[in-house]
Amino acid sequence: MGMHIPLNKTNNAEKIDRNIEYRVQEMKTDLKLDDKQTVKLRNILIERERRRQGPNPMSPKEYNERLREFLTPEQYNTLVDIRKQRQQQQKIQPNNKQAAPHPDPNQDPDDVYN
């Protein structure tokens, strides 16, 4: 007799946590965030993920506005440039997953660090 073993929900939560931390570290490096900015970013990403699970997800517009609150103009411009580069890579190689890795396919397409 086969026995159904439910999936461990902790594994999914751990995957989400790893994905958030990966994005935090990538953005910290690419945008040269200081410690305070890194904490703010992490909090926004956690809130965004929490809200994604509920009835009021964070819109791309709200996400960008929240980032602008603590990024310098230079950092935000760098972010915009990175997004443009990644979008171009995706257009050139849309079926090549190596061109633009996506740890979570359900991520917002406006989020360059998904």
Number of C-alpha atoms within 10 A of each C-alpha: 3 4 5 6 6 6 8 8 8 9 10 11 11 11 13 16 15 13 17 22 15 15 20 21 16 13 18 16 11 13 18 14 19 11 10 9 17 17 13 17 22 16 14 17 20 16 13 18 17 13 14 16 9 9 7 10 14 19 14 14 10 12 15 14 11 14 18 13 12 16 18 14 11 10 18 17 13 15 20 13 12 16 17 13 13 17 17 14 14 17 11 11 13 13 10 11 10 10 15 18 13 15 16 11 9 9 14 14 13 14 13 19 23 18
